[in-house]
């Protein structure tokens, strides 16, 4: 590693030379050493590689046992990735929507009011359409999922999400920097 303070994705560690340590856990000093442009990815990578590891069977338990800050960053990052890839309909179809409560709390905590409002609206629509969505999941085919896009009201929220003017990445980074205690267990 060329920098004295660096997060390394290749070996799942955070190397902080000033502290003379390579660690698989987070401290205030480690969070401070990660550059802003690597911070979100480092947090998500830490949750996946250091906490969940390959234990998909217990992922929900693991994630919900983490400090709130880790839950918020992970949940909002997953939501954003799912919506960018396939909209709210895909988000609720996939298991990541199990973290909708954490995502909503995260948006609220980091001051992402537009995103919180849209997610609240999406949750209300999904709840109203629960029967249809349950049927699509039960069928479990890609065709059923694709067909559901023409039946759900969730798709009307996708463009609003893409058009949000809030800087979600900046809000996440600011939240991490202002609240390091929310990330340390």
Residue pairs with C-beta under 8 A, 6 or more apart in sequence:
1 8
1 15
4 16
4 17
4 18
5 15
5 16
5 17
5 18
5 33
5 34
6 14
6 15
6 33
7 13
7 14
7 15
7 34
7 38
7 42
7 45
8 14
8 15
9 41
9 45
12 24
12 45
12 49
12 50
13 22
13 23
13 24
14 22
14 23
14 26
14 30
14 33
14 34
14 42
14 46
15 22
16 22
16 23
16 29
16 30
16 33
18 29
18 33
19 29
19 30
19 33
23 30
24 50
25 50
26 46
26 183
26 184
26 185
27 184
28 180
28 181
28 184
31 39
31 176
31 180
31 183
31 184
32 180
34 42
36 173
36 177
39 172
39 173
39 176
40 73
40 77
40 169
40 172
40 173
40 176
43 70
43 73
43 74
43 77
43 176
43 183
44 73
44 74
44 77
46 70
47 63
47 66
47 70
47 73
47 74
51 62
51 63
51 66
51 70
52 59
52 62
52 63
55 62
60 98
63 70
63 71
63 74
63 75
63 99
63 102
64 71
64 102
66 74
66 185
67 182
67 183
67 184
67 185
68 105
68 109
68 182
69 175
69 176
69 179
69 180
69 181
69 182
69 183
70 182
70 183
71 99
71 102
71 106
72 102
72 103
72 105
72 106
72 109
72 110
72 175
72 182
73 106
73 172
73 175
73 176
74 99
74 102
75 99
75 100
75 102
75 103
75 106
76 103
76 106
76 107
76 110
76 112
76 115
76 168
76 172
77 172
78 96
78 99
78 103
79 91
79 96
79 99
79 100
79 103
79 119
80 168
82 90
82 91
82 94
82 96
82 97
83 90
83 91
83 158
83 161
83 162
84 162
86 93
87 149
87 154
87 155
87 157
87 158
87 161
88 122
88 125
88 126
88 154
88 155
88 157
88 158
88 161
89 145
89 148
89 149
89 152
89 154
89 155
90 145
91 97
91 122
92 122
92 126
92 133
92 154
93 133
93 136
93 137
93 145
93 148
97 126
100 119
100 123
103 119
104 116
104 119
104 120
104 123
106 112
107 113
107 115
107 116
107 119
108 116
109 175
110 171
110 172
110 174
110 175
111 171
111 175
112 166
112 168
112 171
113 166
114 164
114 165
114 166
115 161
115 164
115 166
115 168
118 157
118 160
118 161
118 164
121 157
122 154
122 157
125 152
125 153
125 154
125 157
126 133
126 154
128 153
129 151
129 152
129 153
129 154
132 148
132 151
132 152
133 148
133 152
135 144
136 144
136 145
136 147
136 148
149 155
175 182
176 183
